[in-house]
Amino acid sequence: MLALAATALMARSLGPEPFGLVILLHTATHILRHLCSVKSSEAAIRFGQNLLNRSSGRALPAAAWLDLVGALFRFDLLIALSAAIVAAAGLAFAARPIGLPADLAGAAWIYVAALMCTATGAAKGALRGLDRYRLLSVQLVAAPALRLVGVAACVTVAAPIEWYVTVWGASLLLEHLLLLASAAPYLSLPKLGAPIRPALATQPKLAPFLKAVYWQSILDMVPRHGATLAVGLLFGAHSAGIYRLARDIAEVVSKPVVLLHQAIFPDLTELWEQDKGAFLSLTWQASAMLALVGGVFVLATLAFGADLLVLLAGEPFRAASTLLALLLGAAALELGAAPLRPASYAMDRVVQVLILQSGAVILYFATLFATKPLIGLVGAGWAALAGASVSLVGMVWLVRRTAQRA
């Protein structure tokens, strides 16, 4: 809600096109971050949970668990530095040729600093494994709170557009710094110069798992950040701004997908080994309940979506009411599928999930390009709905089939 408030306030202040420029710059940073991320948080849970359970207690984690998390953190750090170098090179050599205004390019250097601090995968996995969700909640609230306060200050003083870029980049930097600070005791910081390979080699399935979830994270990026960039390229910054506001409203519904995935994965990993009946019961009940909640939001949006858009960002955004309803429909389906992916990971079906998501992404882009001449920007909503439908149906089939064979 804080993030949505910041987005809506900036959209109302700047208007669709300048707002879209800031959003495209922020989106490009997120895409680079995802391209340079191996989802080590999932590996820390999948391969570290058993090590943690065999220790003398979660207050005093096993040395083997600390070694694994520390090695994953060092791997994260190398990748984060690589992302920052690529971003710095892009700003230094490509900003002017692609037409990025000099003021925006100067402000965008804060994103380079933020990317240097994105080595947070193992840190997040460690906090999840140790049930330190209170620390994670602080990080989740602090960054959007800073963004909202910063945007409000920019509006108050009628600041230029580059100030908004600085605020959004600073909130991203704060988010990662808080996460790293919270997990610092578990990251084996004195061993930063130690080799990575020996610690990772103790888990033979770790490397294939990391490869699969890396490509999975790339596919997950498409309906969120990739779609915003695609809309900007196809329809311009004006449409990108409208799309991003509608997507942020829909994300109020879909955000629990990420949070539930983080919270439920450790439990499902344990239940699959210990009690398959309880595993399936938790998976199906959570899926049905979340799909119902998402459906209520969709019905409310069909009735009040246009008025909500005008209330949040002004009359120029009323045109996104149909798009918003479709994106919320996709978010409701994602809610229903939220427990199914961690369940599939716990069942060692990560490659199959990757194949299903690949099909959903292909369908997304096929729908987007096919509908562009006919219905324009609204086609992005139908594309999201089609991709989410394929993903949900495929996940249900995969979990049922695997459970029957177990």
C-alpha angles and dihedrals in degrees: 000000000000091000091049091050091052092048094048093047092051092046091052092047100045104029126230101297103045088039088053091053092056090046093050091051091049090046093051088055092051091049091052089048092053092046088055098046130092099193092242089168089074091048091050089057099038096048102021101051095076091047089051094048091053092054125096091262141320091263087063107033121204118265090238090056092049091049091051094047091045092052091048089050092053088050090050090050094055091050093047091052089050090053091050091051091051091049092049091050090049093052093045098047110015106037095083097042092053091049101250107161114249093239092053092045090053093050091046092070088085086071089061089058090047092052090053087061098048093099088112105118098096090038092057092044091052093052092047093049091050093046092244093149092140089066091047090051091056090055092047093053102037098060098052089040090057090046092052094047091047094049091048089053091050091051092048094055095035090241123192121257095262090065089061089052090053092050094051092046092048091052090053090049092050092050093058096039091055092049093050092047092050093051098037095109090061101044099081091236094177087062097055091123094049119112116264102208101069094055093046092045090067087076109056094190094049099088095051089046092052091049092051097047090045091060089041090057090051090053091047089055093062101073090045118032098004091054092052091051092046091051090050092051094045101039107015137249093298092061092041089059092049092047093049093053091050090047092050091054090049089049090065083072098036097044091084087063090071094039094048091047090055094046101041102042096078091049094047091048090057096041094052089060097040111029120010092182092058089043093057093041092054092045097050097040093050091047094051094045094050094047089054092051090050091051091056090055091050092053091049091051093051087059102038107015099110093047090048092054092050091046093051103040111003139260097305089069097054089094090071095068096103091042089051093053091051093047090050089051089054090047090053090054090048089053090055090050094045097099093039099070097053087045089054091048090051088052091053093248097128094126092051090051089052091053092049092049091048089057091049092051092048089051090048094057094040089055093044095052095039093053098041096091092043108042105002118203094007087068088073088064094050089047091054091047093050093048093047091049093054091046094051096046092046093049093050090051093047096051093045093047094047093047091051091053095046 
